Amino acid sequence: MSKIIKTEAVVLSKLNYGDSSSIVSLFTKEYGKLSAMLKGGRNPKSKLSLIVDPINYLEVIFYNNPSRDLQILSNADIKAHFPKIKEDLDKLKYAHSVIELVKNLSVEHEVNKKLFSGIVRILELMSDGKENPAVSFGRFFLFFLKELGYEFQLKKCASCGKTNLAGIELSYNYEIGILCNECSINYMENVTVNPELFHYLNCLKKNESPGVVNPDVINGAVTFLENYLKHHVSDFKGLQSLQMFKEK
Ligand SMILES: [Zn+2]
């Protein structure tokens, strides 16, 4: 039996279906990630087809039938459409990276209100905040890893327990965690974490301002987190959005 449901949602993707419809992936506040059919969703004159578009934050009404893979979207109202993101390629690239992570790595129908609020908050920050969107994305990436169950630990050396790690050369072993310079020789396949990257990751984790950071460190941190995620989730091949928007 279908039930009419109203909830908040962020649009993750939209694909053409048949001659006139679309299939959308939504991350909803109360029902987690789900797919829905938008009948007539490709009609350019339809208000719904304009509203139901990736990155938009909506209030949606749909017919929910848990025995079906695809729900039927019947109506939507806009809560935020983040125009400042859409007019800035750099912001757009990182906003797409946020929704790409959620689309590919969150579990269908798994409710996570904290993640839902986190997505809305980071899109608002990217839209209206003054922060470099790459830094905002780094904050989201660390938060998202924690929600996935792969939290980063940076407080102490994972081997000897040494706590004062600032300002020294460190390394990271994807299985074990952060390692001080003395312990790193005991493990294979470590990634170097220089003091700047360590400081930056710590600021992101504690939600503090990192101050002025070299762009190489900001980009290096994203690559580092991508590799960390690839190590834990074999299906994850890296962020396509970052490749798609790469400057030529
Ligand atoms: Zn150590």
Boltz pocket constraint, residues with backbone or C-beta under 6 A from the ligand:
constraints:
  - pocket:
      binder: B
      contacts: [[A, 157], [A, 158], [A, 159], [A, 160], [A, 161], [A, 162], [A, 179], [A, 180], [A, 181], [A, 182], [A, 183], [A, 184]]
      max_distance: 6.0
